[in-house]
Amino acid sequence: MIRRSFKDRLGKRFSTGRFARTSNVNRFLRRVKAASETMEYEVPGFWGFYNSFYSEGDMWEDIFFEDFSNLPEEVQEAFQEFIDKKMDYSLDKEYMDNVGERYTEEFDNVMDDILPSWKGSTFVEIESPQSYNYSSDRCFAKTVIDDAVAKEIKEYIESNKAAFDNFISDKFRARDGFIPFYSNDPDEWMKALTDMDYNELSSIFEFLLDNEGISEGDINERTYYDLSGNGEGYEDYIYSKNADAFRKYMKEKGFDLEEYQ
């Protein structure tokens, strides 16, 4: 699956620049005084569980058997019938939350490199839609925004103001099929982080990633490989979920799995 980076989706590569409106910048920086506050945000870039590698597998033969190709044909056919008709592919909350926690950890690793004062995040929940027609799963976390973090973010935006203006004006620009609920006027985003809601704060974090050239795929792939490397990937999860049912099914078919595994 190929996912476009934030830059690709915006259709341009941003360059750094200075603030064009000094009065607005000073107003912005003056408002960022606020004590430490724990704030919730949507972790940007999470692909969710619909048609992503968090919910797809095609290595079932290798997961269930050490040498599938050399199995008797009748055993292969019974196995194929099981994975086609009997295997439970559903995702439970424990698995989804584990993916969300790992994704949040990988996001934190990236933010640590961008913001030396970043305080880390605590995973909150995965929010899933009733239907995937118009939206996907969302990963939520919370983090501490104190004076040091706020100052670093504001200084970063100040040093990359042209890029920030382009990002906001394009991200929230009305287009066919999209009516934004937030202004695409960068001046209206000149407010304290602690005055922002979770979507606004997430957009600020998304800008930081985008401007550093970090794509959605980078964090999702790191999460996927971390899960897989620890035996917690989707295929491992589905195997453990179905192992007992598979042994029972094959026994009913007259096959002793000890002979083939």
C-alpha angles and dihedrals in degrees: 000000000000118000124190119236122240088259093051091051091051090048097226143070113240125225128206122255146158129269111278094199110047095182092058091047093052090049089050094051094045090056093054096081106108132130126251113302132176109229133184121226141168109256103238124238101020109154097206128210103291112103093337131119088260087074107024132083136170102170099081094130091057092044096053100033137033095216110015097165092065096050119113112270093244090056091050090050092050090049092049090050090052096051091043099046112011110032118107109228096173121126121229128207094255093059094043093048091049090054090048092050092050092047090051090051092052090047089053091052089057094045090050088062093049100040117034091197095051108138099205128243140262118220112240110178150311112250113204126192123235087236131021094216096103107007143028139213116301127208117216129194139161131228139179115257108196131164093274095052093043091050093051093049092048092048090049091052090046090055092047101035097137091053091046092051091051092046095052096041092051100039093054099035113126113244139158108308094006127089110177121221091203132064119259091207105110090208090066089058091061095106139107117286089233089061092058128096123228094271093051093047090048090052090054090052091046089055091053091053093045094049090050091053094248111146131205088249093057095063096037092051092049089051093048094050091046091053094045093046090056095047092253100109125120096267092048090049094050091047093053090045092053105029097100094043090049093052090049092048094050091046089054088052089055099255125129106213092201086072094056107031 
